[in-house]
Amino acid sequence: MVREVGERVRAALGPRLVAMYWFGSRSREQGRDESDYDLFLESATKLSAEERGRVVRISVDISGKNRVVMDVHYGTYEQLHGPHRFLTPLRETVMKEGVFV
């Protein structure tokens, strides 16, 4: 499932996608049956509503086929790595335990 998400999101966003990370209990192999799959998409610049819509359609399709919940988060390269990066628990979690897809 992770491979399929990666392939489809890369195809949908092309070079706009800088990196994609799985994080959370599933990436740590500590998830339970009801645990969601957390995904963080890093793009060069902020994704448009249309681009985000493409990702939502992919996540809903894959979630439905696999009977799981996927929680997708978005951020830019600058927000994660730049001098004025956001310092939030989400960013810290993604940077600490994120698995590059």
N, CA, C and O atoms as a DFTB+ gen file, in Angstrom:
404 C
 N C O
     1  1       0.819      -1.191       0.000
     2  2       0.000       0.000       0.000
     3  2       0.865       1.258       0.000
     4  3       0.575       2.203      -0.733
     5  1       1.918       1.282       0.808
     6  2       2.791       2.453       0.871
     7  2       3.408       2.719      -0.493
     8  3       3.486       3.866      -0.932
     9  1       3.841       1.668      -1.154
    10  2       4.435       1.818      -2.490
    11  2       3.417       2.412      -3.473
    12  3       3.754       3.299      -4.258
    13  1       2.191       1.928      -3.428
    14  2       1.162       2.435      -4.337
    15  2       0.895       3.916      -4.091
    16  3       0.790       4.691      -5.041
    17  1       0.787       4.310      -2.848
    18  2       0.575       5.724      -2.532
    19  2       1.724       6.552      -3.091
    20  3       1.500       7.571      -3.744
    21  1       2.952       6.114      -2.835
    22  2       4.116       6.846      -3.322
    23  2       4.115       7.006      -4.829
    24  3       4.348       8.101      -5.341
    25  1       3.856       5.922      -5.539
    26  2       3.847       5.969      -7.006
    27  2       2.754       6.885      -7.534
    28  3       2.991       7.681      -8.443
    29  1       1.567       6.775      -6.972
    30  2       0.451       7.574      -7.487
    31  2       0.588       9.049      -7.148
    32  3       0.263       9.901      -7.975
    33  1       1.061       9.366      -5.953
    34  2       1.236      10.773      -5.583
    35  2       2.367      11.392      -6.417
    36  3       2.247      12.533      -6.865
    37  1       3.449      10.659      -6.625
    38  2       4.536      11.178      -7.475
    39  2       4.048      11.436      -8.892
    40  3       4.391      12.452      -9.496
    41  1       3.250      10.519      -9.419
    42  2       2.703      10.702     -10.769
    43  2       1.777      11.908     -10.825
    44  3       1.766      12.636     -11.818
    45  1       1.004      12.124      -9.774
    46  2       0.035      13.229      -9.753
    47  2       0.705      14.593      -9.604
    48  3       0.243      15.577     -10.183
    49  1       1.791      14.659      -8.833
    50  2       2.425      15.956      -8.539
    51  2       3.694      16.206      -9.330
    52  3       4.124      17.353      -9.461
    53  1       4.294      15.168      -9.852
    54  2       5.519      15.328     -10.642
    55  2       6.619      16.019      -9.856
    56  3       6.807      15.746      -8.670
    57  1       7.350      16.918     -10.519
    58  2       8.494      17.558      -9.866
    59  2       8.124      18.512      -8.725
    60  3       9.004      18.978      -8.001
    61  1       6.856      18.798      -8.563
    62  2       6.421      19.656      -7.445
    63  2       6.639      18.959      -6.102
    64  3       6.792      19.611      -5.070
    65  1       6.649      17.626      -6.130
    66  2       6.850      16.861      -4.900
    67  2       8.343      16.748      -4.624
    68  3       9.092      16.188      -5.425
    69  1       8.767      17.284      -3.487
    70  2      10.173      17.217      -3.081
    71  2      10.435      15.923      -2.332
    72  3      11.416      15.233      -2.609
    73  1       9.567      15.587      -1.384
    74  2       9.744      14.379      -0.582
    75  2       8.406      13.958       0.012
    76  3       7.469      14.749       0.120
    77  1       8.352      12.701       0.388
    78  2       7.150      12.161       1.005
    79  2       7.598      11.286       2.176
    80  3       8.507      10.466       2.043
    81  1       6.947      11.475       3.322
    82  2       7.331      10.759       4.532
    83  2       6.128      10.089       5.173
    84  3       5.061      10.692       5.293
    85  1       6.306       8.833       5.588
    86  2       5.356       8.170       6.475
    87  2       5.859       8.409       7.886
    88  3       7.063       8.359       8.137
    89  1       4.952       8.666       8.798
    90  2       5.346       8.848      10.191
    91  2       4.219       8.368      11.081
    92  3       3.147       8.007      10.595
    93  1       4.454       8.362      12.372
    94  2       3.420       7.919      13.312
    95  2       3.575       6.458      13.670
    96  3       4.572       5.817      13.338
    97  1       2.570       5.948      14.355
    98  2       2.658       4.597      14.914
    99  2       2.857       3.527      13.841
   100  3       3.578       2.555      14.067
   101  1       2.231       3.693      12.683
   102  2       2.389       2.685      11.624
   103  2       3.825       2.648      11.113
   104  3       4.364       1.571      10.861
   105  1       4.450       3.819      10.957
   106  2       5.832       3.839      10.462
   107  2       6.793       3.252      11.493
   108  3       7.851       2.733      11.136
   109  1       6.429       3.333      12.758
   110  2       7.255       2.764      13.829
   111  2       6.918       1.295      14.089
   112  3       7.485       0.664      14.980
   113  1       5.987       0.764      13.296
   114  2       5.511      -0.610      13.458
   115  2       4.906      -0.841      14.827
   116  3       5.048      -1.914      15.413
   117  1       4.217       0.198      15.337
   118  2       3.529       0.108      16.622
   119  2       2.025       0.327      16.464
   120  3       1.296       0.409      17.452
   121  1       1.567       0.420      15.215
   122  2       0.155       0.680      14.960
   123  2      -0.728      -0.497      15.308
   124  3      -0.321      -1.656      15.233
   125  1      -1.939      -0.168      15.689
   126  2      -2.960      -1.189      15.937
   127  2      -3.832      -1.282      14.689
   128  3      -3.661      -0.502      13.752
   129  1      -4.754      -2.221      14.672
   130  2      -5.627      -2.391      13.511
   131  2      -6.355      -1.102      13.148
   132  3      -6.562      -0.813      11.970
   133  1      -6.744      -0.328      14.158
   134  2      -7.524       0.883      13.905
   135  2      -6.648       2.128      13.702
   136  3      -7.175       3.219      13.483
   137  1      -5.325       1.978      13.772
   138  2      -4.425       3.128      13.605
   139  2      -4.472       3.649      12.179
   140  3      -4.607       2.886      11.223
   141  1      -4.357       4.969      12.057
   142  2      -4.327       5.566      10.729
   143  2      -2.908       5.547      10.167
   144  3      -1.945       5.250      10.875
   145  1      -2.802       5.867       8.895
   146  2      -1.512       6.008       8.217
   147  2      -1.268       7.499       8.048
   148  3      -2.058       8.189       7.405
   149  1      -0.185       7.999       8.617
   150  2       0.146       9.419       8.539
   151  2       1.159       9.642       7.431
   152  3       2.183       8.963       7.364
   153  1       0.865      10.599       6.566
   154  2       1.704      10.906       5.422
   155  2       1.966      12.403       5.380
   156  3       1.043      13.200       5.544
   157  1       3.213      12.787       5.160
   158  2       3.557      14.203       5.014
   159  2       4.157      14.404       3.639
   160  3       5.118      13.731       3.267
   161  1       3.582      15.340       2.875
   162  2       4.080      15.670       1.546
   163  2       4.818      16.994       1.605
   164  3       4.271      18.006       2.043
   165  1       6.060      16.975       1.161
   166  2       6.877      18.182       1.109
   167  2       6.967      18.624      -0.346
   168  3       7.404      17.860      -1.207
   169  1       6.556      19.846      -0.614
   170  2       6.589      20.368      -1.979
   171  2       7.513      21.578      -2.058
   172  3       7.858      22.182      -1.042
   173  1       7.908      21.921      -3.285
   174  2       8.803      23.061      -3.487
   175  2       8.125      24.351      -3.028
   176  3       8.735      25.177      -2.349
   177  1       6.886      24.511      -3.399
   178  2       6.072      25.653      -2.984
   179  2       4.697      25.121      -2.596
   180  3       4.388      23.950      -2.813
   181  1       3.892      25.980      -2.030
   182  2       2.565      25.566      -1.570
   183  2       1.767      24.937      -2.707
   184  3       1.703      25.480      -3.810
   185  1       1.159      23.786      -2.425
   186  2       0.342      23.109      -3.428
   187  2      -0.958      23.874      -3.652
   188  3      -1.520      24.458      -2.726
   189  1      -1.419      23.858      -4.884
   190  2      -2.696      24.499      -5.211
   191  2      -3.843      23.626      -4.709
   192  3      -3.652      22.463      -4.355
   193  1      -5.030      24.210      -4.688
   194  2      -6.221      23.453      -4.285
   195  2      -6.437      22.272      -5.225
   196  3      -6.850      21.198      -4.787
   197  1      -6.165      22.460      -6.498
   198  2      -6.344      21.390      -7.478
   199  2      -5.346      20.258      -7.217
   200  3      -5.712      19.085      -7.300
   201  1      -4.100      20.592      -6.904
   202  2      -3.095      19.577      -6.598
   203  2      -3.450      18.815      -5.323
   204  3      -3.336      17.591      -5.263
   205  1      -3.878      19.553      -4.315
   206  2      -4.283      18.900      -3.070
   207  2      -5.489      18.000      -3.307
   208  3      -5.599      16.933      -2.704
   209  1      -6.389      18.428      -4.179
   210  2      -7.545      17.606      -4.532
   211  2      -7.140      16.284      -5.161
   212  3      -7.742      15.249      -4.877
   213  1      -6.120      16.313      -6.015
   214  2      -5.611      15.077      -6.625
   215  2      -5.118      14.119      -5.545
   216  3      -5.399      12.921      -5.588
   217  1      -4.381      14.660      -4.578
   218  2      -3.855      13.829      -3.497
   219  2      -5.003      13.262      -2.657
   220  3      -4.975      12.089      -2.284
   221  1      -5.993      14.069      -2.365
   222  2      -7.147      13.601      -1.586
   223  2      -7.836      12.454      -2.308
   224  3      -8.175      11.448      -1.684
   225  1      -8.049      12.588      -3.617
   226  2      -8.712      11.516      -4.371
   227  2      -7.894      10.223      -4.312
   228  3      -8.455       9.136      -4.179
   229  1      -6.580      10.345      -4.411
   230  2      -5.719       9.163      -4.317
   231  2      -5.834       8.540      -2.930
   232  3      -6.007       7.327      -2.809
   233  1      -5.739       9.353      -1.889
   234  2      -5.782       8.806      -0.525
   235  2      -7.143       8.181      -0.217
   236  3      -7.209       7.151       0.453
   237  1      -8.214       8.784      -0.692
   238  2      -9.550       8.205      -0.469
   239  2      -9.680       6.876      -1.206
   240  3     -10.224       5.916      -0.660
   241  1      -9.188       6.814      -2.436
   242  2      -9.262       5.574      -3.209
   243  2      -8.485       4.453      -2.518
   244  3      -9.009       3.356      -2.327
   245  1      -7.241       4.732      -2.146
   246  2      -6.409       3.699      -1.514
   247  2      -6.935       3.345      -0.123
   248  3      -6.927       2.176       0.263
   249  1      -7.387       4.336       0.620
   250  2      -7.959       4.069       1.945
   251  2      -9.167       3.150       1.831
   252  3      -9.306       2.200       2.602
   253  1     -10.031       3.432       0.878
   254  2     -11.228       2.613       0.695
   255  2     -10.911       1.184       0.302
   256  3     -11.517       0.244       0.815
   257  1      -9.959       1.020      -0.614
   258  2      -9.594      -0.328      -1.063
   259  2      -8.963      -1.156       0.055
   260  3      -9.129      -2.375       0.106
   261  1      -8.243      -0.486       0.943
   262  2      -7.527      -1.189       2.003
   263  2      -8.216      -1.104       3.362
   264  3      -7.735      -1.663       4.348
   265  1      -9.334      -0.406       3.404
   266  2     -10.110      -0.237       4.644
   267  2      -9.258       0.310       5.785
   268  3      -9.238      -0.223       6.895
   269  1      -8.562       1.388       5.467
   270  2      -7.740       2.082       6.456
   271  2      -8.021       3.582       6.343
   272  3      -8.652       4.042       5.391
   273  1      -7.545       4.323       7.324
   274  2      -7.658       5.780       7.296
   275  2      -6.272       6.345       7.018
   276  3      -5.292       5.943       7.646
   277  1      -6.196       7.274       6.082
   278  2      -4.949       7.931       5.744
   279  2      -5.086       9.412       6.088
   280  3      -6.039      10.067       5.665
   281  1      -4.141       9.930       6.849
   282  2      -4.148      11.336       7.256
   283  2      -2.982      12.029       6.544
   284  3      -1.820      11.771       6.855
   285  1      -3.298      12.907       5.590
   286  2      -2.275      13.544       4.763
   287  2      -2.045      14.981       5.231
   288  3      -2.987      15.752       5.411
   289  1      -0.774      15.318       5.421
   290  2      -0.355      16.663       5.821
   291  2       0.528      17.227       4.719
   292  3       1.165      16.479       3.978
   293  1       0.561      18.554       4.614
   294  2       1.312      19.218       3.557
   295  2       2.232      20.280       4.137
   296  3       1.914      20.900       5.152
   297  1       3.364      20.487       3.496
   298  2       4.267      21.562       3.865
   299  2       5.261      21.791       2.745
   300  3       5.433      20.939       1.873
   301  1       5.909      22.935       2.771
   302  2       6.894      23.252       1.743
   303  2       8.302      22.970       2.254
   304  3       8.528      22.806       3.454
   305  1       9.221      22.918       1.334
   306  2      10.619      22.738       1.704
   307  2      11.038      23.827       2.677
   308  3      11.697      23.550       3.679
   309  1      10.665      25.044       2.390
   310  2      11.033      26.183       3.247
   311  2      10.464      26.015       4.656
   312  3      11.140      26.323       5.637
   313  1       9.243      25.534       4.759
   314  2       8.626      25.348       6.071
   315  2       9.336      24.272       6.892
   316  3       9.382      24.360       8.119
   317  1       9.884      23.265       6.228
   318  2      10.559      22.190       6.945
   319  2      12.032      22.470       7.213
   320  3      12.549      22.118       8.273
   321  1      12.709      23.103       6.255
   322  2      14.161      23.195       6.328
   323  2      14.720      24.616       6.313
   324  3      15.893      24.815       6.629
   325  1      13.913      25.595       5.955
   326  2      14.409      26.961       5.795
   327  2      14.716      27.647       7.118
   328  3      14.410      27.120       8.188
   329  1      15.320      28.820       7.035
   330  2      15.684      29.545       8.255
   331  2      14.471      29.980       9.080
   332  3      14.585      30.205      10.285
   333  1      13.324      30.098       8.438
   334  2      12.105      30.501       9.145
   335  2      11.122      29.334       9.221
   336  3       9.907      29.531       9.207
   337  1      11.666      28.110       9.303
   338  2      10.824      26.906       9.333
   339  2       9.865      26.949      10.518
   340  3      10.141      27.551      11.555
   341  1       8.728      26.285      10.320
   342  2       7.793      26.249      11.438
   343  2       8.264      25.238      12.466
   344  3       8.709      24.142      12.126
   345  1       8.160      25.620      13.710
   346  2       8.585      24.762      14.819
   347  2       7.339      24.278      15.537
   348  3       6.856      24.910      16.477
   349  1       6.832      23.155      15.080
   350  2       5.619      22.584      15.648
   351  2       5.870      21.130      16.001
   352  3       6.829      20.532      15.514
   353  1       5.029      20.557      16.836
   354  2       5.162      19.119      17.128
   355  2       5.077      18.268      15.853
   356  3       5.770      17.256      15.746
   357  1       4.240      18.663      14.889
   358  2       4.121      17.904      13.649
   359  2       5.457      17.894      12.911
   360  3       5.932      16.835      12.501
   361  1       6.057      19.055      12.743
   362  2       7.342      19.134      12.037
   363  2       8.394      18.310      12.760
   364  3       9.149      17.568      12.132
   365  1       8.443      18.439      14.071
   366  2       9.441      17.699      14.836
   367  2       9.246      16.191      14.689
   368  3      10.221      15.451      14.564
   369  1       8.005      15.735      14.702
   370  2       7.721      14.307      14.544
   371  2       8.131      13.825      13.158
   372  3       8.777      12.785      13.029
   373  1       7.762      14.570      12.127
   374  2       8.114      14.180      10.758
   375  2       9.631      14.116      10.607
   376  3      10.152      13.162      10.030
   377  1      10.340      15.109      11.113
   378  2      11.790      15.146      10.964
   379  2      12.479      14.056      11.800
   380  3      13.522      13.539      11.400
   381  1      11.911      13.711      12.936
   382  2      12.522      12.734      13.832
   383  2      12.272      11.304      13.373
   384  3      13.195      10.491      13.343
   385  1      11.019      10.990      13.013
   386  2      10.686       9.586      12.760
   387  2      10.163       9.317      11.362
   388  3       9.822       8.178      11.045
   389  1      10.092      10.341      10.517
   390  2       9.562      10.147       9.179
   391  2      10.395       9.167       8.359
   392  3      11.625       9.214       8.371
   393  1       9.709       8.288       7.653
   394  2      10.342       7.321       6.770
   395  2      10.141       7.828       5.355
   396  3       9.009       7.969       4.891
   397  1      11.248       8.102       4.667
   398  2      11.181       8.612       3.304
   399  2      10.565       7.568       2.390
   400  3      10.972       6.406       2.397
   401  1       9.582       7.985       1.604
   402  2       8.909       7.071       0.671
   403  2       9.361       7.401      -0.731
   404  3       8.925       6.759      -1.686
